């Protein structure tokens, strides 16, 4: 059979174009990184919060730009172009934020590292903005998991959770920044012996959680100083360099069912609602994933029917316990059998996140990535590095 040719004499390229990279950029300040144990994180996530609180007054910071996408999380310099570090989404285990300390942190592993060798990367920002960073990463977890498991997608979406106010009306902008795609980065060679030795020496520097002015181990310190890509990074081969530009075209890798989902809603309230409800996943599957999450993680969804009722599932030491949330005739919200009433669902969640309630343990902002991979898959890794 004669091969079809185009006007320039070249054969037709039947391969589909690579999907366009979608993402959102947000400014922040990088504080540093320190090692954590996987077992301790899963069983005692509160210990990680204690470590973060001990670093709330750490003076060592660097202005950076964070870029969130379904491929992973990249950290750029203040210019938005110099790549400092990058983490594939499948290597990020956990995300959390502390509102009072304006901290956002995530826990990830480096490629080819043992599952027990994890690093917590800490960032700070203006009041309210760090919570948006956390929500963006959590929503990336959820959408990526749904793409890998389309059979778990709900047949029909749940009605909105009904948010009456932004999470922080005084500090938080209601508009999430426009989407961004960044330029392709050249491949970098393996690290030399001198760089490996310097990296090992940097990791050996200790820090004391009891000293609030002591910086954590800066495992990316040399990378930031020399502007080179270190271990734990991945290359994104389908991106372009346009700041604050929205890409409206859907990704080529999305299935028909996934196209009905909003990846990153335009307002913080809608983004929080999507994360709390695990929007897009069937209810039973969302509860099953909650069993694998950290203590205090929760799932909030409206009950079917016309009655203004919601079900709040909370991960507790004995499993997952459901609680009914009601809306009173006066328009206020409360947990069933509780006398405490709140003007909105975000206010109710904020109250039970601050102190343990009378009916369940303290709610946690932390979320585990359901698509986290503890071990490397050689074939998948090779395909990923090739782009």
Beta strands, then each sheet from edge to edge (+ up, - down):
strand 1: 23-36
strand 2: 62-69
strand 3: 72-77
strand 4: 83-88
strand 5: 92-98
strand 6: 103-109
strand 7: 118-124
strand 8: 298-302
strand 9: 309-316
strand 10: 319-327
strand 11: 333-335
strand 12: 367-368
sheet 1: 4+ 3- 2+ 1- 7+ 6- 5+ 12-
sheet 2: 8+ 9- 10+ 11-
end
